[in-house]
Amino acid sequence: MQISESEVGGVTVLGLSGRLDGLAAPELEKKLAEVVAGGKDRLVFDCAGVEYASSAGLRVFLLAAKQLKTRGGRCGFAALTAPLREVFSVSGFLDILEVHDTVAQAAA
Amino acid sequence: MMKPLTFTEEIVLLALDDQTGAQLPLPVTALAYGLAGAVLADLAVAGKIDTDEKKLVVLDATPTGDPLLDPWLALIAADNTVHPVAHWLSVLADRQREVEQPALDRLIDRGILKRQDKKILWVIGLRRYPTVDGHERTEVRTRLGQLILGEDLPDPRDAILISLLRGCRLTDQIFAGPEFASREQRLATLAKMDLVGREVAAATTDAIIALSSAMNTAVPHM
């Protein structure tokens, strides 16, 4: 999995591409810890390149949303691919997480 | 500081009646599947296995160092065929006693439960596991209860635990008060969040249907 970091209007955007599986999840969790430790309270995952997400990957997404919310921040998920939207739907993540069509909407 | 309870220990603990130490009444095989799911969840959060809708894969076959989990990790890792989660739930559920007894023993070693042997009619042995100090059970019930009654996001660990508890129908026993009656939809939403818990729910439902069907066949309607 490739992880890129950028900023859109003061919001940290983590761009993900590839497979978010049990091997990639620890790397994303480490990146999340860096973002949280850096004091950022707005985070958007740009999921346009996510080909696959396993249970381990979904746990990191939930952890991110929980951590940001706990500190009074927000965490959004943008541009979900069809496979990711499917697992978000089955897991009920579409109902409880902030999901947007575009990064710009998620960062607004 | 005491090491946090594993999911396996938490399910074993929460499946016991506060006062008597007897197992709470659950549908047939529900606890077996719940404990099987708890083992898989423990292995998943330890980074040893990963799951999706179609398969369970081993990420790292090196032992966790936890004797409650390592025999099962070794068993899964020794199978060269990749199976879905439901397969391993079935395998572990068939060995419920081997999952449950070590967890009970550890809860006794930790000073959370005590073993109590009684005789019924002076002959039939009855073993119970009453709590020494109910604070662990109270703490987890309070935390999960607040989550169900509120609108907060769960952390991944609580999402897994709620999903497992609902999967094996323990939520019906643990969160039975009137304040939870209107929170079924919220509970369902939380319980959907973990794949293993969803599979536990499906396996439990299938077992109940199979038993019901067998009983209807064996005892024709009058």
Chai-1 contact restraints between the chains, C-beta under 6 A:
chainA,res_idxA,chainB,res_idxB,connection_type,confidence,min_distance_angstrom,max_distance_angstrom,comment,restraint_id
A,G22,B,D50,contact,1.0,0.0,6.0,A-B,restraint_1
A,G22,B,L59,contact,1.0,0.0,6.0,A-B,restraint_2
A,S54,B,D50,contact,1.0,0.0,6.0,A-B,restraint_3
A,S54,B,D52,contact,1.0,0.0,6.0,A-B,restraint_4
A,S55,B,T51,contact,1.0,0.0,6.0,A-B,restraint_5
A,S55,B,L195,contact,1.0,0.0,6.0,A-B,restraint_6
A,A56,B,D50,contact,1.0,0.0,6.0,A-B,restraint_7
A,R59,B,P156,contact,1.0,0.0,6.0,A-B,restraint_8
A,L62,B,P156,contact,1.0,0.0,6.0,A-B,restraint_9
A,L63,B,P156,contact,1.0,0.0,6.0,A-B,restraint_10
A,A65,B,L153,contact,1.0,0.0,6.0,A-B,restraint_11
A,K66,B,L153,contact,1.0,0.0,6.0,A-B,restraint_12
A,K66,B,D155,contact,1.0,0.0,6.0,A-B,restraint_13
A,K69,B,L153,contact,1.0,0.0,6.0,A-B,restraint_14
A,S91,B,K192,contact,1.0,0.0,6.0,A-B,restraint_15
A,S91,B,M193,contact,1.0,0.0,6.0,A-B,restraint_16
A,G92,B,T189,contact,1.0,0.0,6.0,A-B,restraint_17
A,G92,B,K192,contact,1.0,0.0,6.0,A-B,restraint_18
A,G92,B,M193,contact,1.0,0.0,6.0,A-B,restraint_19
A,D95,B,T189,contact,1.0,0.0,6.0,A-B,restraint_20
